Amino acid sequence: MSTKTEELLAPTDIDTTTESFTLILYNDNYHSFEEVIEQVIKATGYGYDKAETITMEVHTKGKAAVISGDLNKCIRAQRVLEEINLRTSIEVNA
């Protein structure tokens, strides 16, 4: 009986001083459009129309980029979105 062992790789160092991060918001079936729009506005300072566009993209495509910039900017916005348990992630831009 043969057992295959996978090699664990060390994580790649990420330069957190760059402005190459994007906050992603994912669709869910728990929040209304208005709740999400209001939270996007609160997290980003965007106007209603831009927040609505992001929310519609999340609804139709399953996810959308909310904000890009340095890591701290993305984390601050992420915390606000997650206040109402919205699902998010922060991605490193290539």
ZIGIFEN-V206319 format. One record per helix or strand. SS is the DSSP state (a for helix, b for strand). FROM is the first residue (numbers start at 1). TO is the last residue. If there is no record, write none. Layout:
ss = (SS:SS)
from = (FROM:FROM)
to = (TO:TO)
//
This chain:
ss = (b:a:a:b:a:b)
from = (21:33:48:63:71:88)
to = (26:44:61:69:82:92)
//
